[in-house]
Amino acid sequence: MRQLNWQKSSFSGDQANCVEIASDGDLVLLRESDDPSIVVTTTRAKLNAWIQGAKAGEFDHFTV
């Protein structure tokens, strides 16, 4: 895999629960900063649909 520009969420802070995101063409890649060998790859359209669901509260039960 070529060098990607990974960006960490400003909400991550100094704790071990950091998620990073990068793009590679039409793909979006997500990884945990404490185990960067595991990468989830999706499309921009699918990630946007997921973000809209998260904003609407569809996944709130996972964080309780």
C-alpha positions, -999 to 999 in steps of 0.1 A, spaced: 0 0 0 14 34 -9 19 62 17 -15 77 28 -22 109 46 -40 96 77 -60 121 98 -70 115 134 -103 128 148 -99 159 170 -123 141 194 -98 113 200 -76 131 225 -47 113 242 -66 81 249 -63 48 231 -96 51 213 -84 69 183 -97 63 148 -79 76 117 -92 81 82 -75 85 48 -86 85 12 -72 68 -18 -90 78 -50 -126 68 -46 -120 48 -15 -120 58 21 -99 39 46 -105 37 84 -81 23 110 -75 23 148 -43 42 156 -33 15 183 -35 -13 157 -29 3 122 -26 -31 105 -64 -35 105 -79 -13 78 -116 -10 68 -121 1 33 -153 16 19 -166 40 -7 -173 77 -1 -210 71 -8 -213 43 17 -194 63 44 -216 93 38 -247 71 42 -233 57 75 -225 93 87 -260 104 80 -274 74 100 -250 83 129 -261 119 129 -297 107 130 -290 86 161 -294 52 144 -263 38 162 -266 55 196 -274 22 213 -238 10 205 -223 37 227 -244 32 258 
